[in-house]
Amino acid sequence: MLRCRLGSRSCRLFLFLFLFTFFRATHDPAGTSFFGVSAALADPPVSCAVKVYVADPDPKGLNVRMKPTTRSPALGVLPTKDVDAVMLTINSAERGWLHFKSVEVAGAKEGLKLPKAGWVSGQLVRVDLQSRIVGATPKDSVLPKLKRPGRKPIQLEDGDRVIGVTKCIGTRVFVIVDRPKSASKLKGWLESGEYCGNPLTTCS
């Protein structure tokens, strides 16, 4: 039988852990909240404010997770068929996952139920590259340069396309770019105005 002296440090620690465990077991059997605050609904610290769109080829939809890992329970799915587009407002990123705080669906049927917030894989969302006009006509336009940490920026070209968004800071996004004539993927930052998170418009 475990005995301890009430005045001892180890005894006080044991009593604290016992009471804490008892409180959680009786007030929150699922272990998802603490003092009434739901861990599933609590937003992560805001680190960015960007828009992306869903590009998951799975017709069953894009899983939305409670936490940034595939081992976390799914809160629901975002549709990937029978809609025109699904756009997400991202407010945080962690280990290649993006947390969205709101969702907008274009062309959806009435009554569609969607997760209001959660984590999605950055490998399954996109932004489109935004060109800027440098001459007298829209034909005189260039794509942005990709800012690469510790390396010189690289000029993006026609045919390059973003295939993933894995980080964000403020209005900047860290993207993975597929270049058809290259075996390797390009990775780097795009600034606000150099990308568009709505596949139905040009954002200009």
N, C-alpha and C positions, 0 to 999 in steps of 0.2 A: 504493500500500500504506500502510495506517494504521500509524504508529509513535508510540510515546509513551514518555516516561521514567518508569520505575517509581516514582520519588519524587514525580511530579507528581500534583496533585489530580484532573485530568481523566483521567489514566491509571487511577488507583485506581477512579474512578467507572465507567469503561468496563469494567474487569475485574469489578467487582461486578455490573453489569447482565448481562454475558456469563455469569457463573457462575449467576446467579439464573435466567436464561432456560434455560440448560442443565439446571439442576436440575428445573425445572417440566416441561420437555419429556421428560425421562427418567423422572421419578418420577410425573408426573401428566399424561399426554398430553391428557386432557379439560380440564385447567385448572380443575377444580372443587375442588381442595383445596390446602392450603398446610401443609407439615410434618405431613401426616396428618390435618388437620382439615377435614372436608367442609363446603364453603360451603353446600351444599344443605340439610344437616342442622343446621347451627348455628342456634340460636335467636337472635332479635334481643333486645336488652335489654328486660326486662319493664317495662311501663309501666301495665298494667291487668290486671284479673281480672274479666271479665264473661262472660255467656253470651248467645248469640244463636242464632237458628235460620235455616236455609236457606229462601229463598223465591224461588228462580230458576224462572221459568216454562218454561225450556227442558227438554223431556223427556229430552234427552241427558245432563243433569246439569250441575252447577256445576264449572267448571274450578278446580283448585287449582294455583297458580303457585309456582315456586321463589323469585321475587322479586316485589315489589309493582308489577308492570307487565304489560300484556297481551303485551309482547314477550318476556317470560320463558318458558322452557319449562314445559309443564304436567307436574305430578307425578302427575296422575290426576284423577278426577272424583268428586264427591259425588253420590249418587243424588237425583233429584227426583221419581221416580215409583215405585210399588210399595213405598213405605215410609210410615209414619205421620208421622214427623218426623225431621229431622237437626239436632242441636244441637251447637254448637261452643263450646269454652272459649277465649276470646280473651285473649292476653297482650301484644299490641302493635298499634299502628296507625301507618300512614304513607301520606300523600297519598291518603286515601280508601280505602285497602286495610287489611284486618284480618288479623293473623297468629294462627292457632289452634294450640294445642298438644295438643288432644285432641278427639275427635269421638265422639258418641253417636248411634246410629241406633235409632229405635223402629220395630218392625214389619218389620225387615229379614229376608231369607232367610238361612239359615245359609251360611257360607262366603263372604259378601260381603267383598271386599277393598277397603280404603279407605286413602287417604293418611293417615298418622298426624299430619302437621303440614304447614303451608304457608300461602300467602297467598290470600285470596279478596276479591273486590270488595265493598266495604261497601254498594254499591247493590243487592246481591242477597241480603242478609240482613235480618232483622227482629227487633224485640222488640215485645211487646204492652204497651199502656199499662195501668198498674196503678192502680185507684182506691182511695181510702181512705174508711173509714166515719167520718162526722162527726156522726152522730145515734144514735138508739136502735136502728135497724134497718139491714140491709144496703142498703135502698133509699136511705137517707140517706148517700150517698157522692158524692165528687167526684173528678174526674181531676186529675192534678198540673198545676203551672204549668211552662211551658217557660222555662228560664233562657236568655236571649239576650244574648250579649256586647255590652256598650255600650248595651243597650236594656232597657226594663222587661220583667219576666217576663210571659208571656201565658197566660191560663187556657185549658187545653185543654178541648174539649167533646165530647159524644157524637158519634160519626161521624168524629172525627179518628183517623187511623191512621198509624203509623210505616211508612215505605216505604224506609228506608235507615238504616244506622248507619255513620258515616264516621270517628269518632274515639272514643277512650276514654282516661280517666285514672283510675287507681284503680278504683273501682266505678261511676264516672260514664260515661255514653255521650252522644255528640253525635249527634243524630238528625235526619232529614228527615221532616217530618210533612205528610201530605196532608189538607187541609181541603176537603171537597167543595164548599162554598159560596164558596171563594176560588180565584182564578186562580193565585195564587202559593203556593209551598210555605213552610211554617214550618220554621225551623232553630234548634236550641238544645240545651241540656244537660238530661238527666234524672239524678236521683240514684238511688242504690240504694234499692229499695223502691217506686220509681215506674214500674218497667218489669218485664216478665217475659220471660225468654229461652226459655221452654218453651211451645210452642203447645198442648200437651196438658193443661196445668194452669193455674191462676190464680196460682201461686207464693205463695199466701197461707197 
